[in-house]
């Protein structure tokens, strides 16, 4: 019984830290809550200085923010995202259908499809 409880507590501790970008290093791909907007955008860690992190987003924007405002990159096939359809400025909901580096296939909820860049997508 004690061993089972220890395993459950260890698993809970791992899951509790899963949303924090701990153990991230320069060059890692992350999702950042750009300017506290509530949307998560893909980017790469450029610099870490204590609890401060600089992210270069895939759309070439940069932000220096707290470590708590980034999380490990977790987009995968089947993830729900919003993307800037054809880069025209309108965001539409869809599902990731393919991933290859910064290229992402999207099946939009309205039936449209496109191959776009991660820099034109965000998640909640």
N, C-alpha and C positions, 0 to 999 in steps of 0.2 A: 504494500500500500504506500509506504514512504517513497519507494523508488518511482512509482507511477506519479505521485504528487510532484516529485522533483522534475520529472520529464515534462509534466504539464506546465509547471512554473517556468522552466527553461524555454519551452515553446512559446509561452505567452510573452516572455521578455523579448524574444526574437521578433515576434509579430508586432509588439508595441513599438519597436525601433524601426520597423520596415518603412515608414513614411518619412524618415529623416535621412538626409543625404550624408550620414556618417560614413566614415571610411572612404569617402570620395577623394580622388586625387586630380591634379591638373591633367587635363586632356580627357577626362571622363565625360561622357554624354549624360546630361541630366534634363529634367523638366524644371523650369523656373516659373514662379508666380510673378510674371513681369509687372513691375510697379504696383504690386498688390491688387491687381485687377480681378483676381479670382479665376483667371484662366492660366493654364500651364502650357508653356511653350518650350520646344526642344532647343537645347544649346549645349555648348561645351565649356567646361570649367577652364578659365584662363589663369586664375590666381586664387589661392586660399591664404588668408592672413588671419589666423585665430578663428573667430566666429564670423568673419567677413569673407565673402566669396565674390569673384567677378566672373560673370557668365557672358560669353559671346553667343547670342542666339543665332539660330540657323538663318534668320532674315538679316543678319549682320548688325543688329542692335546690340548694345552692351549695357550691362547693369552690374553695379556693385551693391550687394545686398547682404542680409544676414543668411547664415547657413541654413536656418530654419525655413527659408523661403524657396528652397530647392529640394527636389526629391530625385531618387534614381529614375532614370529613363525606363518607362515601363510600357510604352506603346508596342503593340504586337498585332498580328492579324486578328481581327475581330474586335479591336478596341474602338470605342465610340469617340469620335472627334468632331470638330467643326473645322471646315477649311474655307479659305478665301477662293471661291470658285473662279477658275481661270485668271486669278490675280486681279479681278475687277472690283474688289472692295466689299463684296457681300459675302457674309459667312453663312454656310449651310451645314446642317448636321449630316453625318455619314458614318460609315464603318470602314476601317482599314482592311483592304483586301490583299495588299502585297506591300512588302518593305524591302528596299535594297539601298542601304546607306541613307542618303538624304532624299531618295525618291520613294514616294508612297502612292499606292493605288487606293482610290477612294470610291466606294459605292454610296452615293448620296441617297438620303431617305426619299427624295422625289424621283428616283430612278436614273438620274444622270450618273456618269462615271467619268473619272479622269485620273491620269497619272500626274502628280504634282510634287512639290518639295515639302519637306517637313517644316520649313520656314513659313509656309502658308497655312499651317494647321495649328490647332490648339485643342486642349481638352479641359474639362471642368473637374 
